[in-house]
């Protein structure tokens, strides 16, 4: 990204910040609601802009047979975004991530609102996997679990249809091209057809009592080859299980989700299978699952957003300050992945994680994870990860 392009992005955001207070005098209202928002209800215009910053530390103890890892620090995410609605029926979002020394697209889409839902066009997350669709601002561990990293397609460029029916049911389906970090795809052979349904037979007390079931599928066409590899739930590291690149025509990935919230307790689990169309390698099948749970000993409930069927922002009962201590959460996770089948020997890994989250207020939190990663027939790796996060 050129210096002028970066400067232009920041100049546009600065202009919005300057113009927001002046807009209030012209039937516009500028307010803070866990982000800076400007709204003109009469004309159906809404604008929100902000970002997130995640600063991570790693402390590692790894068997030499597994890898050579070091302690370190990184800005895991450093994002700026603008989103909104114009004329009441057209939504949009543009988001850049500056972490890693460049500026990549994360979201760049528009949506046409209909009575039944939305038609969405651009670069965004495919409808697949509860943990993948939960924003990195709201996931309970620093990184998503092993099988989610391996089998959830995340963001690509395409066309999707999505909708909901009250708090009980949500759905999404779309057709996507595999795209680079700027949403560009130049191969018509690398595509995904992806869909997901979420159903909540129980949804009470604004989600404080909730049970969720989800099913997802993605049918993938490859441009001749594929590769599956996964980091051990720490972004600092290399990949400990890796199929290497092999010839393949496509794959079908299936996903089953379960989640519940019962007052201060929550739990979630997902199971994944991936059947690869690779005759030269014996058509291997890979798989994995995770189970995770948490408990707020300050009494909060983990929030759930029914329109997307994903977990949402935690709001402490009492923010940290003169009269409050914020929200405190303990957590544990078990996740596993198997990339050995037919002629492919990508390895097996099982992770056990425990940790603690402190939510100082709705937009600020500290996260502490301990991870033991066991790579079968190779060795172990142990990590302590610490994150400071703020979004605005």
HUHUGI-V373468 format. One record per pair of residues at least 24 apart in sequence whose C-alpha atoms are under 10 Angstrom apart, sorted by the first residue. I is the first residue (numbers start at 1). J is the second residue. D is the distance in whole Angstrom. If there is no record, write none. Layout:
i: [I/I]
j: [J/J]
d: [D/D]
This chain:
i: [1/1/1/1/1/2/2/5/6/6/6/9/9/9/10/13/13/13/13/13/16/16/16/16/17/20/32/33/33/34/34/34/34/34/34/35/35/35/36/36/37/37/37/38/39/39/39/40/40/40/41/41/42/42/43/43/43/44/44/44/44/44/44/45/45/45/45/45/45/45/45/46/46/46/46/46/46/46/47/47/47/47/47/47/47/47/48/48/48/48/48/48/48/49/49/49/49/49/49/49/49/49/50/50/50/50/50/50/50/50/51/51/51/51/51/51/51/51/51/51/51/51/52/52/52/52/52/52/52/52/52/52/52/52/52/52/53/53/53/53/53/53/53/53/53/53/53/53/53/53/53/54/54/54/54/54/54/54/54/54/54/54/54/54/55/55/55/55/55/55/56/56/56/56/56/56/56/56/56/56/56/56/57/57/57/57/57/57/57/58/58/58/58/58/58/58/58/58/58/59/59/59/59/59/59/59/60/60/60/60/60/60/60/60/60/60/61/61/61/61/61/61/62/62/62/62/62/62/62/63/63/63/63/63/64/64/64/64/65/65/65/65/65/65/66/66/66/66/66/66/66/66/66/66/66/66/67/67/67/67/67/67/67/67/68/68/68/69/69/69/69/69/70/70/71/71/71/71/71/72/72/73/73/73/73/74/74/74/74/74/75/75/75/75/75/75/76/76/76/76/76/76/77/77/77/78/78/78/78/79/79/79/79/79/80/80/80/81/81/81/81/82/82/83/83/83/83/84/85/85/85/85/88/88/89/89/89/90/90/90/90/91/91/91/92/92/92/93/93/93/94/94/94/96/96/97/103/103/104/104/104/104/105/105/105/105/105/105/106/106/106/106/106/107/107/107/107/107/107/108/108/108/109/109/109/111/111/111/111/112/113/113/114/114/115/116/116/116/116/116/117/117/117/117/117/117/117/117/117/118/118/118/118/118/118/119/119/119/119/119/119/119/120/120/120/120/120/120/121/121/121/121/121/121/121/122/122/122/122/122/122/122/122/123/123/123/123/123/123/123/123/123/123/123/123/123/124/124/124/124/124/124/124/124/124/125/125/125/125/125/125/125/125/125/126/126/126/126/126/126/126/126/126/126/126/126/126/126/126/126/126/126/126/126/127/127/127/127/127/127/127/127/127/127/127/127/127/127/127/127/127/127/127/127/127/128/128/128/128/128/128/128/128/128/128/128/128/128/128/128/128/128/128/128/129/129/129/129/129/129/129/129/129/129/129/129/129/129/129/129/129/130/130/130/130/130/130/130/130/130/130/130/130/130/130/130/130/130/130/130/131/131/131/131/131/131/132/133/133/133/133/134/134/134/134/134/134/134/134/135/135/135/135/137/137/137/137/137/137/137/137/137/137/138/138/138/138/138/138/138/138/139/139/139/139/140/140/140/140/140/140/140/140/140/140/140/140/140/140/140/140/141/141/141/141/141/141/141/141/141/141/141/141/141/141/141/141/141/142/142/142/142/142/142/142/142/142/142/143/143/143/143/143/143/143/144/144/144/144/144/144/144/145/145/145/145/145/145/145/145/145/145/145/145/145/145/145/145/145/145/146/146/146/146/146/146/146/146/146/146/146/146/146/146/146/146/146/147/147/147/147/147/147/147/147/147/147/147/147/147/147/147/148/148/148/148/148/148/148/148/148/148/149/149/149/149/149/149/150/150/150/150/150/150/150/150/150/150/150/150/150/151/151/151/151/151/151/151/151/151/151/151/151/151/151/152/152/152/152/152/152/152/153/153/153/153/153/153/155/155/155/155/156/156/156/156/156/156/156/156/157/157/157/157/157/157/158/158/158/158/158/160/160/160/161/162/162/162/162/162/163/163/163/164/164/164/164/164/164/164/165/165/165/166/166/167/167/167/167/167/167/167/167/167/167/167/167/167/168/168/168/168/168/168/168/168/168/168/168/168/169/169/169/169/169/169/169/169/169/169/169/169/170/170/170/170/170/170/170/170/170/170/171/171/171/171/171/171/171/171/171/171/171/172/172/172/172/172/173/173/173/173/174/175/175/176/177/177/178/178/178/178/187/187/188/188/188/189/189/189/189/189/189/189/190/190/190/190/190/190/190/190/191/191/191/191/191/191/191/192/192/192/192/192/192/192/192/192/193/193/193/193/193/193/194/194/194/194/194/194/195/195/196/196/196/196/197/197/198/198/198/198/198/198/198/199/199/199/200/200/200/200/200/202/202/203/203/203/203/204/204/205/206/206/206/206/206/207/207/207/207/207/207/207/207/207/207/208/208/208/208/208/208/208/208/208/208/208/208/209/209/209/209/209/209/209/209/209/210/210/210/210/210/210/210/210/211/211/211/211/211/211/211/211/212/212/212/212/212/212/212/212/212/212/213/213/213/213/213/213/213/213/213/214/214/214/214/214/214/214/215/215/215/215/215/215/215/216/216/216/216/216/216/217/217/217/217/217/217/217/217/218/218/218/218/218/218/219/219/219/219/219/219/219/220/220/220/220/220/220/220/221/221/221/221/221/221/222/222/222/222/222/222/223/223/223/223/224/224/224/224/225/225/225/226/226/226/226/227/228/228/228/229/229/229/230/230/230/232/232/232/232/232/232/232/232/232/232/232/232/233/233/233/233/233/233/233/233/233/234/234/234/234/234/235/236/240/240/240/240/240/240/240/240/240/241/241/241/241/241/241/241/241/241/241/241/242/242/242/242/242/242/242/243/243/243/243/243/243/243/244/244/244/246/246/246/246/247/247/247/247/247/248/248/248/248/248/248/248/249/249/249/249/250/250/250/250/251/251/251/251/251/251/251/252/252/252/253/253/253/254/255/255/255/256/257/257/258/259/259/259/259/259/260/260/260/261/261/261/261/261/261/261/262/262/262/263/263/263/263/263/263/264/264/264/264/264/264/264/264/264/264/265/265/265/265/265/265/265/265/265/265/265/265/266/266/266/266/266/266/266/266/266/267/267/267/267/267/267/267/267/267/268/268/268/268/269/269/269/269/270/271/271/272/273/273/274/278/279/280/280/281/281/281/281/282/282/282/282/283/283/283/283/284/284/284/284/284/284/284/285/285/285/285/285/285/286/286/286/286/286/286/286/286/287/287/287/287/287/287/287/288/288/288/288/288/288/288/288/289/289/289/289/289/289/290/290/290/290/290/290/290/290/291/291/291/291/291/291/292/292/292/292/292/292/292/292/293/293/293/293/293/293/294/294/294/294/294/294/294/294/294/295/295/295/295/295/295/296/296/296/296/296/296/296/296/297/297/297/297/298/298/298/298/298/299/299/299/300/300/300/300/301/301/302/313/313/314/314/314/314/314/314/315/315/315/315/315/316/316/316/316/316/317/317/318/318/318/318/319/319/319/319/319/320/320/320/320/320/321/321/324/324/325/325/325/325/326/326/326/326/326/326/326/327/327/327/327/327/327/327/328/328/328/328/328/328/328/329/329/329/329/329/329/330/330/330/330/330/330/331/331/331/331/331/332/332/332/332/333/334/334/335/336/336/336/337/338/347/347/347/347/348/348/348/348/348/349/349/349/349/349/349/349/349/350/350/350/350/351/351/351/351/352/353/353/353/354/355/355/355/356/357/357/358/359/360/361/362/362/362/363/363/363/363/364/364/364/364/364/365/365/365/366]
j: [98/101/102/103/104/102/103/103/98/102/103/80/81/96/80/49/50/80/81/82/47/48/49/82/49/47/392/362/392/313/361/362/363/391/392/363/391/392/82/392/82/83/84/84/84/85/86/86/87/88/87/88/87/88/86/87/88/85/86/87/88/89/90/84/85/86/87/88/89/90/91/83/84/85/86/87/88/91/82/83/84/85/86/91/92/93/81/82/83/84/85/93/392/80/81/82/83/84/93/94/95/392/79/80/81/82/83/95/391/392/77/78/79/80/81/82/95/96/97/390/391/392/77/78/79/80/81/97/136/137/363/364/389/390/391/392/77/78/79/80/97/98/99/137/364/387/388/389/390/391/392/78/79/99/136/137/142/365/366/387/388/389/390/391/366/386/387/388/389/390/142/234/235/236/366/367/368/385/386/387/388/389/236/368/384/385/386/387/388/234/235/236/237/369/383/384/385/386/387/236/370/382/383/384/385/386/234/236/237/370/371/381/382/383/384/385/372/380/381/382/383/384/372/373/379/380/381/382/383/378/379/380/381/382/378/379/380/381/375/377/378/379/380/381/238/239/240/241/373/374/375/377/378/379/380/381/237/238/239/240/378/379/380/381/237/238/381/236/237/238/381/383/236/237/236/237/383/384/385/236/385/236/385/386/387/99/100/235/236/387/99/100/101/387/388/389/100/142/235/236/387/389/136/137/389/103/389/390/391/103/104/105/106/391/106/391/392/106/107/108/392/107/108/107/108/109/110/110/110/111/112/113/112/113/113/114/118/114/118/119/120/118/119/120/120/121/122/122/123/124/122/123/124/181/182/181/181/182/180/181/182/183/155/180/181/182/183/184/155/156/181/182/183/155/156/157/181/182/183/157/182/183/157/158/159/159/160/161/162/161/162/163/162/163/163/161/162/163/164/165/161/162/163/164/165/170/171/172/307/160/161/162/163/164/172/159/160/161/162/163/172/174/158/159/160/161/162/174/157/158/159/160/161/174/176/155/156/157/158/159/160/176/183/155/156/157/158/159/176/177/179/180/181/182/183/184/154/155/156/157/158/159/160/176/183/152/153/154/155/156/157/158/160/176/152/153/154/155/156/157/158/159/160/172/173/174/175/176/192/193/194/195/196/218/152/153/154/155/160/161/162/171/172/173/174/193/194/195/196/197/216/217/218/308/309/152/153/154/172/173/194/195/196/197/214/215/216/217/218/253/254/255/256/257/153/154/195/196/214/215/216/217/254/255/256/257/270/271/272/309/310/196/198/212/213/214/215/216/255/256/257/258/259/268/269/270/308/309/310/311/257/268/269/270/310/311/310/308/309/310/311/304/305/308/309/310/311/312/313/310/311/312/313/311/312/313/314/363/364/365/389/390/391/302/303/310/311/312/313/314/365/310/311/312/313/292/293/294/302/311/329/330/331/332/333/355/356/357/367/368/369/233/234/292/331/332/333/353/354/355/356/357/367/368/369/370/385/387/233/234/235/355/367/368/369/385/386/387/231/232/233/234/235/369/385/231/232/233/234/235/290/335/230/231/232/233/234/270/288/289/290/291/292/333/334/335/336/337/351/353/229/230/231/232/233/241/288/289/290/334/335/336/337/338/349/350/351/229/230/270/271/272/273/286/287/288/289/290/335/336/337/338/230/255/270/271/272/288/289/290/335/337/228/229/230/231/232/233/227/228/229/230/231/242/272/274/286/287/288/337/339/218/228/229/230/252/253/254/255/272/273/274/286/287/288/216/217/218/253/254/255/272/178/192/194/218/220/253/179/180/181/183/180/181/182/183/184/185/191/192/182/183/184/185/191/192/183/185/191/192/193/193/194/195/195/195/196/197/307/308/197/307/308/197/198/199/306/307/308/309/199/306/307/306/307/199/200/201/202/203/204/206/207/304/305/306/307/309/198/199/200/201/202/203/210/211/212/306/307/309/197/198/199/200/201/212/213/214/306/307/308/309/196/197/198/199/200/214/306/307/308/309/195/196/197/198/199/214/215/216/307/308/309/196/197/198/216/308/197/216/217/218/218/218/219/220/220/221/220/221/222/223/222/223/221/222/223/220/221/222/223/224/249/250/220/221/222/223/224/225/249/250/218/219/220/221/222/223/250/217/218/219/220/221/222/250/251/252/217/218/219/220/221/252/218/219/220/252/253/254/219/254/254/255/256/309/257/309/257/258/306/307/308/309/310/258/306/309/258/259/260/306/309/260/261/260/261/304/306/261/262/263/301/303/304/305/306/260/261/262/263/301/302/303/304/305/306/260/261/262/263/264/265/266/300/301/302/303/304/260/261/262/263/264/265/266/301/302/259/260/261/262/263/266/303/304/258/259/260/261/262/266/267/268/257/258/259/260/261/268/304/306/309/310/256/257/258/259/260/268/269/270/309/255/256/257/258/259/270/309/254/255/256/257/258/270/271/253/254/255/256/257/272/252/253/254/255/256/272/273/274/251/252/253/254/255/274/250/251/252/253/254/274/275/249/250/251/252/253/276/277/248/249/250/251/252/277/247/248/249/250/251/277/247/248/249/250/248/249/250/278/249/250/278/250/251/276/278/346/286/339/346/339/346/347/337/339/349/335/349/350/351/371/372/373/374/375/381/382/383/335/351/353/369/371/372/373/383/385/369/371/383/384/385/385/385/346/347/348/349/373/374/375/378/381/337/338/339/340/345/346/347/348/349/375/376/339/340/344/345/346/347/348/339/340/341/344/345/346/347/344/345/346/278/280/281/344/277/278/279/280/281/276/277/278/279/280/281/283/276/277/278/279/275/276/277/278/275/276/277/278/283/284/285/276/277/285/285/286/287/287/287/288/289/289/289/290/291/291/292/293/310/311/293/302/304/293/294/295/301/302/303/304/295/301/302/295/296/299/300/301/302/294/295/296/297/298/299/300/301/302/329/293/294/295/296/297/299/300/301/302/329/330/331/292/293/294/295/296/301/302/303/331/291/292/293/294/295/302/331/332/333/292/293/294/333/293/333/334/335/335/335/336/337/337/338/339/343/343/342/343/341/342/343/344/341/342/343/344/341/342/343/344/339/340/341/342/343/344/345/338/339/340/341/342/344/337/338/339/340/341/342/344/346/336/337/338/339/340/341/348/335/336/337/338/339/348/349/350/334/335/336/337/338/350/333/334/335/336/337/350/351/352/332/333/334/335/336/352/331/332/333/334/335/352/353/354/330/331/332/333/334/354/329/330/331/332/333/354/355/356/357/328/329/330/331/332/356/327/328/329/330/331/356/357/358/327/328/329/330/325/326/327/328/329/327/328/329/326/327/328/329/327/329/329/362/363/359/361/362/363/364/365/359/360/361/362/363/358/359/360/361/362/361/362/359/360/361/362/359/360/361/362/364/358/359/360/361/364/360/361/360/361/358/359/360/361/358/359/360/361/362/364/365/357/358/359/360/361/362/365/356/357/358/359/360/365/366/355/356/357/358/359/367/354/355/356/357/358/368/355/356/357/368/369/356/369/370/371/371/371/372/373/373/374/375/375/376/375/376/377/378/374/375/376/377/378/373/374/375/376/377/378/379/380/374/375/376/380/375/380/381/382/382/382/383/384/384/384/385/386/386/386/387/388/389/390/390/390/391/392/389/390/391/392/388/389/390/391/392/389/390/391/390]
d: [10/10/6/6/8/9/9/10/10/10/8/9/10/9/9/8/9/9/9/8/10/10/9/10/9/10/9/10/9/10/10/7/7/8/6/9/8/5/10/7/10/10/9/9/9/9/10/10/10/10/10/9/9/9/8/6/7/7/6/5/4/8/10/7/5/5/6/6/9/9/10/8/5/5/7/9/8/9/7/6/4/7/8/10/9/10/8/6/5/6/9/9/10/8/6/4/6/8/9/10/9/8/8/6/6/7/9/9/7/5/10/7/5/4/6/9/8/9/9/9/6/5/7/6/5/7/9/9/10/8/9/10/7/6/4/6/6/5/7/9/10/10/9/9/10/10/8/6/6/6/9/7/9/9/10/9/10/10/10/6/6/4/7/9/10/8/5/5/6/9/9/10/9/9/10/9/10/7/6/4/7/9/9/10/8/6/5/6/9/8/9/7/10/10/7/6/5/7/9/10/10/8/6/5/6/9/10/10/9/10/10/7/6/5/7/9/10/9/6/5/6/9/10/9/8/6/4/6/8/9/6/6/6/9/9/8/9/9/10/10/6/6/9/10/10/10/7/10/10/9/8/10/6/6/7/7/9/8/9/8/10/9/9/8/9/9/10/8/7/8/9/10/9/9/9/10/9/9/10/8/10/8/10/9/10/8/8/9/8/10/6/8/10/9/10/10/8/10/8/9/9/10/9/10/9/9/10/10/10/9/9/10/9/9/10/10/9/9/8/10/10/10/10/10/10/9/9/10/9/9/10/10/10/8/5/8/9/10/9/10/10/9/10/9/9/9/10/10/10/9/10/9/10/10/9/10/9/9/9/5/6/9/10/9/6/5/7/10/7/9/7/8/8/8/9/10/10/9/9/9/9/8/9/9/10/10/9/9/10/10/10/10/10/9/9/10/8/6/8/9/7/6/4/7/9/10/9/9/10/8/6/5/6/10/9/7/6/5/7/9/10/10/8/6/5/6/8/9/8/6/5/7/9/10/10/10/8/5/6/7/9/9/8/6/5/4/6/9/9/10/8/10/10/9/6/9/8/5/6/7/8/9/10/10/9/10/8/5/4/6/9/10/10/10/8/7/6/6/7/9/9/10/8/8/8/7/9/8/9/9/7/8/9/9/9/9/8/9/9/10/9/8/6/6/8/10/6/6/5/9/7/9/9/9/10/6/7/8/9/9/7/7/6/9/9/8/5/7/8/10/9/8/10/10/9/9/10/8/8/8/7/9/9/7/8/7/8/9/9/10/9/10/9/10/10/8/9/9/9/9/7/9/9/9/9/8/9/7/6/8/9/9/9/8/7/8/9/8/8/6/8/9/9/9/8/5/5/7/10/8/8/8/9/10/8/8/10/9/10/9/8/9/8/9/9/9/7/6/6/8/10/10/8/8/9/9/9/8/10/10/9/10/8/9/10/9/9/8/8/10/10/9/10/10/8/9/9/9/9/8/9/9/7/8/7/10/10/10/8/8/9/10/7/8/7/8/8/7/9/9/5/6/7/10/10/10/10/6/9/10/10/10/9/9/8/6/10/10/10/8/7/9/9/9/9/6/8/9/9/10/9/6/7/7/7/10/8/8/8/10/6/6/6/10/8/8/8/10/8/9/8/7/9/10/7/5/6/7/8/7/6/9/9/10/9/9/8/9/8/9/10/10/9/8/6/8/10/9/10/6/6/6/9/10/9/10/10/9/9/9/10/9/8/10/10/10/7/9/9/7/8/7/9/8/9/10/10/9/8/9/9/9/9/8/9/8/9/10/8/9/9/9/8/9/10/7/9/9/9/9/9/6/7/8/10/10/9/10/9/9/10/10/9/9/9/9/9/10/9/9/10/7/8/10/9/10/8/6/8/9/10/9/8/8/8/9/7/10/9/7/9/9/9/10/9/5/7/9/8/6/5/6/8/7/10/10/9/7/9/9/8/6/5/6/9/9/10/10/8/8/10/8/8/6/5/7/9/9/7/6/7/6/8/6/4/6/9/9/10/10/9/8/8/5/7/9/9/9/9/10/9/10/10/10/10/9/10/10/10/10/9/10/9/7/9/9/8/10/6/6/5/8/9/10/7/5/5/5/9/10/9/9/10/8/6/5/7/9/9/10/6/6/4/6/9/9/9/10/8/6/5/7/9/10/4/6/8/10/9/10/9/10/10/9/10/10/10/9/9/10/9/10/9/6/9/10/9/8/10/9/9/9/9/9/10/10/9/10/9/10/10/9/10/8/9/10/10/9/7/9/9/8/8/7/6/9/9/9/6/6/5/8/9/9/9/6/7/7/9/8/5/5/6/10/10/10/9/10/8/5/5/7/9/9/10/9/8/6/4/7/9/10/10/10/8/6/5/6/9/9/10/10/8/10/8/6/5/7/9/10/10/10/9/8/6/5/6/9/9/8/8/6/5/6/9/10/10/8/6/5/7/8/9/7/6/5/6/9/10/10/10/8/6/5/7/9/9/8/6/5/7/9/10/10/9/5/5/6/8/9/10/9/6/4/7/9/9/9/7/5/5/8/10/9/8/7/8/6/6/8/10/7/8/9/8/9/9/9/10/10/8/8/9/8/9/9/10/9/10/8/9/7/8/9/6/9/9/9/10/9/10/8/9/10/8/10/9/9/10/10/9/8/9/8/10/10/9/8/9/8/9/10/7/9/10/9/9/7/10/9/6/5/6/7/8/10/7/10/10/8/5/7/9/7/8/10/6/6/4/8/9/9/7/8/9/8/9/9/6/8/7/8/7/6/4/7/8/8/9/8/6/6/9/9/6/5/7/5/4/6/8/9/10/9/7/8/10/10/9/9/9/10/10/9/9/10/10/9/10/9/9/10/10/9/9/10/10/10/10/7/7/8/9/10/8/9/9/9/7/7/5/8/8/5/5/7/8/5/5/5/7/9/8/6/4/7/9/9/9/7/8/9/10/10/9/6/5/6/9/8/7/10/9/8/6/4/6/9/10/9/10/10/5/6/9/9/9/9/9/9/9/10/10/9/10/10/10/10/10/10/8/9/6/5/7/8/5/6/8/8/7/8/9/9/8/5/5/7/7/10/9/8/8/6/8/9/8/6/5/7/7/10/10/10/9/6/6/7/9/10/10/8/5/4/6/9/10/9/9/8/6/6/7/10/10/7/6/4/6/9/10/9/10/8/6/5/6/9/10/7/6/4/6/8/10/9/9/9/6/6/7/9/10/7/5/4/7/9/10/9/9/10/8/5/5/7/9/10/7/6/4/7/9/10/9/10/8/6/6/8/9/8/6/6/8/8/9/9/10/7/9/9/10/10/10/7/8/8/8/6/9/10/10/8/9/7/5/8/10/7/8/6/6/9/10/10/9/8/10/8/6/5/8/10/10/8/5/6/10/8/9/9/10/9/9/7/9/7/5/5/6/9/10/9/8/6/5/7/8/9/9/7/6/5/6/9/10/10/8/6/5/6/8/10/8/6/5/6/9/10/5/6/8/10/9/9/9/9/10/9/10/10/9/9/9/10/10/10/7/7/9/9/8/6/6/9/10/7/6/4/6/10/10/10/10/5/7/8/10/9/10/9/10/10/10/9/10/10/9/9/10/10/10/9/10/10/10/10/9/9/10/8/5/5/7/8/6/5/7/9/5/7/9/9]
